[in-house]
């Protein structure tokens, strides 16, 4: 079982990702702020995979940079709004493995 961090301020998106990941038997930790996410990344039980939002004031790209500096092999999926410009390129620039678009 992998430990997944969902770093996302939106409750509906968090709930959907949690349900999906738990159905795949992953342990899920949720952070609704960048500060909570940074704390979870530095915890003794650090996540095995991170899903991080890039929306409004939630800077998942900066969080990814920080995580990759400390744990370069931890996979990161960045979550963008569908209207975001060049999400795959932006995700790659900060070291994320991929990106996904979600509708709220």
C-alpha positions as CSV (number, residue, x, y, z in Angstrom):
1,X,0.0,0.0,0.0
2,X,1.4,3.4,-1.0
3,X,0.9,6.5,1.1
4,X,-0.5,9.3,-1.1
5,X,-0.6,13.0,-0.3
6,X,-3.5,15.0,-1.9
7,X,-2.6,18.6,-1.6
8,X,-5.7,20.4,-2.8
9,X,-7.8,23.2,-1.4
10,X,-11.1,22.1,-3.1
11,X,-13.2,19.8,-0.9
12,X,-15.0,18.1,-3.9
13,X,-11.8,17.4,-5.8
14,X,-10.1,16.2,-2.6
15,X,-13.1,13.9,-1.9
16,X,-13.0,12.4,-5.4
17,X,-9.2,11.8,-5.4
18,X,-9.4,10.3,-1.9
19,X,-12.2,7.9,-2.9
20,X,-10.3,6.8,-6.0
21,X,-7.0,6.3,-4.2
22,X,-8.6,4.5,-1.3
23,X,-10.4,2.2,-3.7
24,X,-7.0,1.3,-5.0
25,X,-6.0,0.5,-1.3
26,X,-3.7,3.5,-0.9
27,X,-3.4,5.3,2.4
28,X,-4.4,8.9,1.8
29,X,-3.3,12.1,3.6
30,X,-5.0,15.3,2.7
31,X,-3.5,18.8,2.9
32,X,-5.7,21.8,2.2
33,X,-2.9,24.4,2.3
34,X,0.7,24.5,1.0
35,X,1.9,24.7,4.6
36,X,0.1,21.5,5.5
37,X,1.4,19.8,2.4
38,X,5.0,20.9,3.2
39,X,4.6,19.5,6.8
40,X,3.3,16.2,5.4
41,X,6.2,15.9,3.0
42,X,8.7,16.4,5.8
43,X,6.9,14.0,8.2
44,X,8.4,10.7,9.4
45,X,5.8,8.9,7.2
46,X,6.5,10.9,4.0
47,X,4.2,10.2,1.1
48,X,5.1,7.7,-1.7
49,X,3.2,9.8,-4.3
50,X,1.9,13.4,-4.3
51,X,-1.1,14.9,-6.1
52,X,-0.8,18.8,-5.8
53,X,-3.1,21.5,-7.0
54,X,-1.9,24.5,-9.1
55,X,-4.8,26.9,-8.6
56,X,-5.2,30.4,-7.3
57,X,-3.0,30.8,-4.3
58,X,-2.1,27.1,-4.0
59,X,1.3,26.8,-5.7
60,X,1.7,23.1,-6.4
61,X,4.6,23.9,-8.8
62,X,6.6,25.4,-5.9
63,X,5.6,22.5,-3.7
64,X,6.9,20.1,-6.4
65,X,10.2,22.0,-6.6
66,X,10.6,21.7,-2.8
67,X,9.7,18.0,-2.8
68,X,12.0,17.1,-5.6
69,X,14.9,18.9,-3.9
70,X,14.4,16.7,-0.9
71,X,13.1,13.5,-2.5
72,X,13.8,13.4,-6.2
73,X,12.3,10.0,-6.8
74,X,8.9,10.7,-5.3
75,X,6.3,10.9,-8.1
76,X,4.3,14.1,-8.4
77,X,1.1,14.7,-10.3
78,X,0.1,18.3,-10.7
79,X,-3.6,19.2,-10.9
80,X,-4.5,22.1,-13.2
81,X,-7.8,23.6,-14.2
82,X,-8.7,22.7,-17.8
83,X,-8.2,26.2,-19.1
84,X,-4.5,26.4,-17.9
85,X,-1.9,27.1,-20.5
86,X,0.7,24.5,-21.2
87,X,0.2,22.3,-18.1
88,X,2.4,19.4,-19.3
89,X,5.3,21.7,-20.1
90,X,4.9,23.6,-16.7
91,X,4.7,20.3,-14.8
92,X,7.8,19.1,-16.5
93,X,9.7,22.3,-15.8
94,X,9.3,21.8,-12.0
95,X,10.1,18.1,-12.1
96,X,6.6,16.6,-11.9
97,X,6.0,13.3,-13.7
98,X,2.7,14.4,-15.2
99,X,-0.2,16.7,-14.9
100,X,-4.0,16.3,-15.0
101,X,-6.9,18.6,-15.6
102,X,-9.9,18.5,-13.3
103,X,-13.3,20.2,-13.3
104,X,-14.8,21.3,-10.1
